[in-house]
Amino acid sequence: MFGYITPDSPYLFKKDETLYKALYCGLCKGISKSCGQRARTALTYDMAFVSALVHNICGEDVKIERKRCAVHWIKRRPMTAPDDISEALGCVNTALAYFKLCDDKRDREKRAVLRHLYKRGYKRALKRDPAMIDIILNMSKNQAALEDGGCAVIDEACEPTAEMMKGLSRLYLKQYATDATDALFYAIGKWVYLIDALDDYDKDVKKGRYNVLFNAYKSPTIEEAKRDHGDELIFIFDSLFADMRISLSNIKFHFNHDLTDNIILRGIPVKTKSIYYGGCCERPKEQ
């Protein structure tokens, strides 16, 4: 994933901010246990959000402890104790980072050399959870085929990422997976793909890389695309927000869900507005 899924901080309760940071640190520990130390450098807030969502839907409570870590060794910080979910999601985080860098290699990006940092972690993730790797690998192949073919249909280009998120949710939610959770994770996956395309529009055009929004609209800059097709773009994102709200209302949560509500109902729309109207995305500094 790409680091776009964050809360709307001014409207986040202190208790939820503490939980969010604790989940982030706990996931970092989970990555260490499942995929090794190097893989921890790929940790994103996106996966901390997924951790909050999966723990709550599955009814798996977290234990928050105050501990030191290698990066923040002076002062103890609240962090969740590693468990099966955080370790499994640590494997997902590592695999997604590895495949993203492999995709960067296809695009001849310099940062693609970093994939070697995660190769060992990826192999550990493959050994631990081959079903998860199969989902990501298959959908990555489908995504690459669409992009290599110059797909200009927005819904079609989003499908592999959306289906990947739905498939991963079913894998980890197990008996708690429902049509509503399928729809929520599908919409989130679709949003992540589209917001990345919107954010990178001008950069992709300049470097001659695939971007579904450019292929669909053929506008040389994002400002011209918004001028000529802004109503359609806003409608697409508003439809996704509506899908998320409806799905969220039909999911059973076992604990307080203020944190995930804030991220889905406020954080995602706020991030979209920031990128759409600001033309850029200031991604949060990882803790």
Secondary structure, 3 states (H helix, E strand, C coil): CCCCCCCCHHHCCHHHHHHHHHHHHHHHHHHHHHHCCHHHHHCCHHHHHHHHHHHHHHCCCCCEEEECCCCCCCCCEEEECCCHHHHHHHHHHHHHHHHHHHHHHHCCCHHHHHHHHHHHHHHHHHHHCHHHHHHHHHHHHHHHHHHHCCCCCHHHHHHHHHHHHHHHHHHHHHHHCCHHHHHHHHHHHHHHHHHHHHHCHHHHHHHCCCCHHHHHHCCCCHHHHHHHHHHHHHHHHHHHHHHHHHHHHCCCCCCCCHHHHHHHHHHHHHHHHHHHHHCCCCCCCCC
